[in-house]
Structure formats: structure tokens, C-alpha cells
Amino acid sequence: MSSQPNTEQVSEATAALRARLPDLPFDDSPAHIAEQSLDTYWKAKALAAAGRPILADGVVRPKSAEQVGQVLAAAGELGIPIVPRGGGSGSQGGAVPQLGGVMLDLSGLDSIVEFDDESCTVRVQAGVPGQELEDRLNERGYTFPHFPASVHLARVGGYLAAKGSGVLSTKYGKIEDLVASMQVALPDGSLMRTVPVPRHSIGPDLNQLFIGSEGAFGVITEATLLVMPLPERRSFRMVGFDGLEPAMAAMRGILQAGWRPCVARLSDESATDSNLAKVLNSDLSGVKLILGFDGPAARVEFEQREVLKLLEAGGGRDEGSEIADLWWENRYKIYYPPFRPELPFIWGTADVVAPFSRMLPAYRALREHMLGEYERYDLHFSGHFSHWYPWGAMVYGRFTVRSPPEDLDESVALYDDIWRRSSKLMLEHGVVLNDHHGVGLKLADDMPAQWGDAWPLLQRIKACIDPSGMMNPGKLGL
């Protein structure tokens, strides 16, 4: 892989790129560059707020896949970093231009191309907003069962590039389970389509090479997604437990028996107190499990009844539907003011996924580490488990530092220390550092240890597909 250019070279090459592609819509206004150069990555936001932003040299907003290909081909020849950006909702710095270069604003690829109601698929461009897609599908009586917290900000390309998930993943899977095929612009400017169905035996599934690659291998320009008719009924219940151990054991039992609630959100005591109770303005405490069931009304009634029986046999207490319904109606509030933390606080989510045998030991170790090592900074920690598999689960280990150092550089050093030490601890416990937020810059340094002896192969794939090394450099640790 070629060496990466310095910022002076990038600025000169960016001017050359604009000259080579005069018909493409570049935007060099300082305000637009500043907006496009950020996602929700804490470090980048903190630096920008202090007047030390990480900035691109320009922004281009292509209107077609062909124009994306033109940008990539020319940028590769000129040695210009290209950073694709969707809605800017990512938390990992995946859309932060650490080496400058050009932001590839994909919001111009905003068409819903084709709806196939016979096959239950919809073909959409990468810049289509998630909520707009859902609204359009609902008008036709369909839904895309992918509801991330960022649905009001994120775009389809970002869903795919970060390998995202939504609150219905326990039943319907993550984004990689909801894609039939894709179109991708490769670093040399050529366009390719994967085969039209996601299940085949004609070789590796190339969809999975690009889903989760964060633009490091190419730019996803279009996807055919798997949709479904709106369910006849959705029903929600809350179940209380005396601790995480019986709750985890009960959830493992229903999943391994073959039951698939569409929602399964288990909050520890801290998450119940700091998230559920405050957002829902309710008097809640203890370990709470919110369950959801959807589909034909008769099946929903049967599945809910049988699952609740199993949970009660495992020590759970059926606490009715009122709070659970309220959570569904307000499920996005925690991610927006006044409930989300704001600067100068430091915050983050240590999202790890693990087999059941390792899940609780890893969670306990992470919680003890966070609360013990950073007590002097008034660090608050909570955990909730909301994406489940027959073999395991994931936990959002959310932390907020409420008394950070006043000096920005000290705060950044503290932030880096929290991630470096927590990642090392989780790897020692044999768990995987991320279920669905992506890697970006935040976890980039941890990737060689996470991948182990497979890491050189990933590096060779990057070098083969992107020999100039200009596709979102530094992300994924590449």
C-alpha cells in the first residue's frame, strides 16, 4: 500500500480534482465543510467545539453512481483521501477526515428506485434517509424491520457501511441479514453489482465483503433490501427479575428453544434508573426486560403467552404492557436532548458481543473497571442487553464522565485511556469489541489484536482492492 500524503499535498490535489471534474457539485464553503467533517464521535466533536476541528479540504455531492465512480477514479490517480458520508450519525469517527481530502456526501443519491411487492424487496440508493424509506414503505403497507436509534439521521448507505442493527434484530437480524444485493463503486471508479439473491452457492457472498467495511474497500451506492408487510399486531410486555443472572438464563432458554421475540431489551439496575425511569417519567427500579412480539394476531397472542410462561418459570415477574408500550412509543428519546449527554461531559458506549458463557463475566469486569478506575471523574456506567442470538448476546456498556478535566488535551487523553484499557480488558475476556456500531477511528488501534492471525489477510484484501490507500484511510485500523 502506498504511503499517505501530507496535508499540503492533499490540498493541492483537491484543487486538481475539482479542475478535472468541473461538472460535479463541489462545495468549499467553510460552514459546509465543517458540517460534513463531523459525525457523532466524541473526540472530533470536542475538538471542533474548542476551535480545533478536523476538516476536509472540500465536499462533493454526486448525483449518481457513475459520478461516484468518476470521483473515486480521479482521486485515486491524484492521491486524495476520500471519506464517504451518509447522515453523519455514526459514533466511531468513521466519517471524520483525519487526513483531509474530500468528503463524499452521498445524500444526492436519494432515489427509491424500485419496489417489488411480489418478492418483498425495495431497491434504494445509498443516500435515502432511513425514516423517509420507512414512511414510504408504510404508505404501501410494508416495513423495513431495521429500526436503529439513528433512524431519523442515518441513511441507507450508513446502515450498510457500519453493519448496523436495530431494536428488532433478535427476530429479524442485523442489516447484513436484510440485504439481497448491492451496487458498489470500487476505488478504480468501476461499478459492480452483486448477484441478485443473498442465498447462493456460486462462491463467497460479496455483499458481506462490503457491508461493515466503512468505505475502506469501496462506496456502496445502492442496495436491494428485504422488506415485509406491516405486522397485523405488535404487543409489548415488561418482565422484572431479581438480578441479571436469572434474566440472562431465562432469555437463553427461550432463544435456544426457538422462540424469537422481535424486541428483547434487558436493563441492569443503573440503566433502568438512568434511562428507562427518566425517559418514561416512571417510578422504575431493578432489572427489567422489555419484550415485543409481532406478526399475525393469533401468533402474537400464542407466542407472548408461551414466552411469558417460560420467563415466569425462570424467576421473572410479568409486569404488564403499560410501561413496555410507553417504551416503544418513546424508544428514540434517550438519544436526543435533553436525555443524551452534552459537552463538556465525556461519553461513549463500550459495545461488546459474546457467547452466553462469557457475557456476564465480561460485563461485570467492564463495569467494575469503569466504576473503579475512573471514580474520581464521577463516571456513571449502565448496561443494557438488546441484541440476542441463540449463542449469545451483546451489551451496551454506556459511560458518562460528568466531571472531566477542564483542559481539553487532558480530557482527550482521558477519553483515549478509557477506550484503550477497556478494549484490552474485553479482549482478555475473549469477547468481540463491537456488535454493530463499527470501528472508525475509535477502535482502529485494537483491530490487529481483535483479528489475531487473520489480520494480515484483511490488510492484503485492502491493498488489493485499494492499492492507493485513499479509501477512508485509517478506518478499520487499515
N, C-alpha and C positions, 0 to 999 in steps of 0.2 A: 504494500500500500504506500502511495506516495506521501511525502511529508506534507503537513498542512501549512497554508500560507500565513504570513503575519497580517495584522490588521491593515497596514498601509497597502500591501498588495491586494487585499480584498477590496478596499475602497476603489482603487484604480480599476480593478477587474469588473466591479459592479457597474462603473460608468461605461466600460466597454460592452457589457451585457445589454444595457439599455440602448446603446448605439446599434447593436446588432439586431435587436428586436424592437424596432421603433413603433410597431403597431400594437404592442401589448400594453395593457394598462398598469404602468408603474406609478407608485405614489411615494414621493420622497418627503412629504410634509412631516416635520418633526413630531407632531401630535399623533399621526397615524403610525409612524414607525414605533413610537413609544408604546402605543396600544398593542400593536401586533407583536412586539418583542416580549410580551409577558404571558404566562399562564398563571395558575394559582400557586406556583412553587414559592414557599415562604421566603427563601433566601433572595430570589430575584425581586419579590415584592418589597422586602425590607430595604434592599439596596436602592431600588427605584424611589421609594419614599424618602430616602436620605439624600437624594440627588446624585446617586451613583449608579444609574441604570445600566443594564447590559443591553446594548442596542444593535439591531441590524443596520445595514447600510441602505436598505431600501426594501420596498414591498411590491410584489407583483400579484395581480389578481386575475389569473387566467379564466377564460370563459368556457373552455372546452378541454377534453383530454389531450387533444392534439396540441393545444397551446402549452399545456403542462409539459408534454414531450419536448417541445421547442426550447422551453426554459432549461430543462434538465440537460439536453444535449449541449447547448451553448455554455451553460455553467460548468459542465464537466471539462470542456475544452479550455475554458478560461481559468479554471481552478477556484471557483466561487462556492463557498458553502451554501447549501440550500436547506432551509428549515421549513418543512410543511407545517401548516397551522389550520386547525378547524375552528372550533368555538372558543378555544383558549381556556377550557375548564379543567385541564389536566393539573395534577398536583405535584408532579415529579420533575418539572423543568424540561419536559420533552419538547416544548415549543420555545425554549429560550435559546437565542442565537449566541452562544458563548464565544464563537469565533467571528462574529459579524456575518457578513454575507447578505443573502436575500431571503426574506420571509415569503413563502409561497402560500398566499392567502387563498384557501380553497372554497371560500364562501361563494365564489362566482359559479361553481359547479353545483347549481341549486335546483336541478330538474328531477321530478319524479317521472321517469322515462316510460315505464310500462307496468300495468297491473294485470296479472294473470290469475283471475279468480278460480279457474279450473284447477290450477296447480297450487294455489295459495302462495304465490310469490309476488314480490314487487321489486322492480329494477329502479335503483335510485343513484343519483350522483353523490359524490362524497361530501359535498357542501350542504346537503339538505339538513336543516335543523331537526333534532330528534323529536321535539314536541310538534313541529309542523307535520312531520311524517305521521305521527300518531293521530293527530287531528284529522288529516286527510283520509287515513285508513278508517277511522271511526265513522266518518261520513258514509263510507261504503259498507259499514257493518263488520269491519275487521280490526285487528290489533296486531302490533308487533310486540311480542311479550318480553321486551327488553326495556326495563324502567330503571336506569341509573339515577342516582341523586342529581346528576348534572343534566337531566333531560331538557331543562329549559335553556341550557347554554350549549351543550355539546352538539356536534354534527356527526353524521353517519361515518365519515372517514375517521374521526377521532375514536368512535366506538371501536372500530376495527384496529386502528394503529396501536392503541393501548391495550387491546384484548380485554375490553371492559366487561362488566357484569351489571345486573340489575336485581331488584328485590324479588323477582320471580324466578331466580336462577335455579333454586332447588328442584323445581319441576321442569323448567324449560331449557335450562343450561345457560352458559355464558354466550357471548357474541359469536365465538367460534363454532357453536352448535347451531347457529341460526342463519348461516350463510350458505347459499347454493353455489355461487360463483362470483368472480370479481374481474374487473379490468384494472391493470396496473401499468403505470408509466415507469419504465426502467431507467436507470441512470444514463444510458446512452441515448435516451429520447424515444426509443421504440415502445410501442404499446402491445400488451399481451392480454389475452383472456384465458382464464382457467376453464376447465371443462364444465358443462352446464349443470351438473348434479354433484352433490357433495359426497355421494357414496359410489365408489367405483374400485376396480382392481386393475387399473392400467398404469400403475406406478404411484409414486408418492402424491399426496394431496398438496398441490402447490398453494392452495388457499392458506394453509397453515404455515407456509414459509413467510408470508407477508403479514398475516394477522398477528399483531403483537410486535412487529418489527420497528414500529415508531418512525417510519420513514427512512430507516437506515439502509434498506435494500431497494426502495422504490417508493412511488407515491400511488396509493390506492385512489383511483378516480371514479370508480363505480362499483356497485355491488348488487347482486340479486339476493334478496333477503326472504326468509321463510316466515310467512305471516299466518294468522289463524282467524276464524270468525270470533267476534266478541263472545265471551262466555255467557251462557244463559244466566248464570248466577255466580257471584263471589260472596264468600262468607268468611268472617274472621272471628277468632276466639283468643282470649288470653288465658294462660295457664301459669300458676305460681308454683315455685319449687322452694325447698328449704336450702338449696345450695346448687352450685354448678355441677357437682358430680352426679347427683341423680338426674338432673336435667339432661346432661350430655348422654348418660346411659340410656335414658328413655328415647331421646332423639335417634341415637344409634340404632336402637331396637326397631323403631318404626321404619327407618330408611332401609335397613337390611332385611326387613320383612316385605319390602316392596311398595310401601306407601310413599306418595310424593305430594305433600302439601306444597302449594305454589309459594307460600311465604312461610319462613321459619326464622324468626328473629329472637335470639336469646340474649338478654341483657344481664350483665352482672349487677351487683348492688349499686356500684358507682354509676353505671350507665343508666340504670333505672332512675336514680336520683337526679343526675345532672342532665339527662337527655329526655327520657320519657316524661317524667313528672313535670319538668319545666315547660317543655314544648306543648304538652297537652293540658297544662294547668290543672293537674290532677294530684291527688294525695296517694302517691305510689311509693313502695319501698320493697326491697328484696329482689330475688332473682325472678325475672318474668320472661315468659316465652309467648310471643305473638305468632299465631298460626293463621294461614289463609288457605282456602280451598276454592277452586273454580272449575267451571265446566257445566255440563248438563245438571239441572237442579237435582234430579234423583241421585246422580252420582255424588254430588257435593254433600248432600244430606247423609248418604251412606258413609262416605269417606270420613267426614267430620266425626260422625258418631263413633266409628271404629277406632280412629286415631285417638280420640279423647279417652276411650276406654283403656287403650294401651298406656297412655300417659298417666292416667289416674292410677293404674296398676303399678306404675313406676314411681309413685310418690307425688305426682302432680295434682294440682287443685284447679278445676275448671272455674275460672273467674268471669265467665260470660263474654258477651260480644261488645259491650258499650265502649270500653277503652280501646279494644282492638279495632273497632270501626273508626274511632276517632284518630287512631294512629294512621290508618290507611288514608284518611282524608287529609292528614297533615304531615305525611311522611317526608316531604321535602323541606319542611320548615327549619330543621336543625342545620341545614347547610346555608342558610341565608340570615342576614341581620334580623333581629338582634341576638340570635342564638349562636351563630358561629363566632369564634374569637377574631379579634382585630388587632392590628399593630397598636402598641409595641409588644403585645404578647407574642410568644413563640408557640407554634403548634405543629402537629403532624399526626399521621396515622401509620403506625407500625403494623402493617397488614401482613399476616403470615398464614400459610395454609399447611396443613399437616395431616397425617393419618390419625385416627382416633387415639391410638396408643401413645402418641406424642403430643397431642393437642393441649391437654390440661397442664402437663409439666412445663411445656414451653410458655403457655400463658402465665402461669404462676411465676416462672423465672423472670419473664419480661416485666410483669407488674412489680415484683419485689425490687428488681434492678432500678426501674424508673423512679419509684417512690423513695427508695433508699439513697441512691446516688445523687439525686437532684432535689432533695427535700429543701435545701436552703434557698432554692429558687421558686418555692411554692409551686411545684409541678403537680398537676392534677392528672390522674390516669383513670380511664374507664375502658371496659372491653365489651363488645357485643359480637355474637356469632350469627352471621346471616346468610352464608352461602354454604350449603351442605351437600355432601356426596355420600354414597354408601360406604366409602372407605375412610372418610374424614370430614373435616370442616375447616373454615378459616375464622380468624378473629381480627377484628379491628381493635388494635391497641391504641386508642386515641390519647394523646397527651397535650396538655396546655401548660406552658410555663408562664405563670402570672406575675412573677417578679424577676424579669430578666435583667441582665446588666444594662446600665444606661448607655454604655459605649457600644456602638453598632458592631465594631470589629469583635468585641468580646461576645456579643450576642450571637454573631455568626459562628464564632469558634465554639460556643456552647451548643448551638444547633448541630454543627458538624460532629461534635463529640457524642451527642445523643444518638445520632444515626450510626456512627462508626461502632460504638460499643454495643448498641442494641442489636445491630446486624450480626456482629461477631458472636454474641450470645445466642442468637437464634440459630445460626449455622452450627454452633456447637451442640445444640439440641436436635439437630437433624431435620429441621423444618425448612420450608421454602419461603423466601423473603416476601413474595408478593403473589396474591391470588388474581388481582385484576386491575391494579392502578397503573401498571407499567413501571419502567425503570428510570428513564430520563437521565437527568444528572444526579438525582438524589442517591440512587443506589448503584450508580455506574461502577464505582470502585470495588463493589462487592461481587461483581459478576464472575471474575476468574475463580474465586473461592466457591461461589454458588454452583457454577457449572462443572468445576473439577476437571477431570481429564477430557471432557467434551469441549472445553473452552477453545482449544486450538482449532477444532473443526469449525466452530462458529466464526472464528476470525478468518479462516480460509474462505468460507462462504461469502463473507463481507468483501474480502479482497477480490474474489472472482466476479461478483455482481457489480461492485462499485470500486473499480481499481483506482480511481482518483481520490477516493475517500471523502468526497464532498457531500454525501447524502447525510444530513443531520449529524455531523461529526460529534463524537463524544457520547452520544446517547447509546444505551445498552452497554456502555463500557467499551465501545468499539471506536 
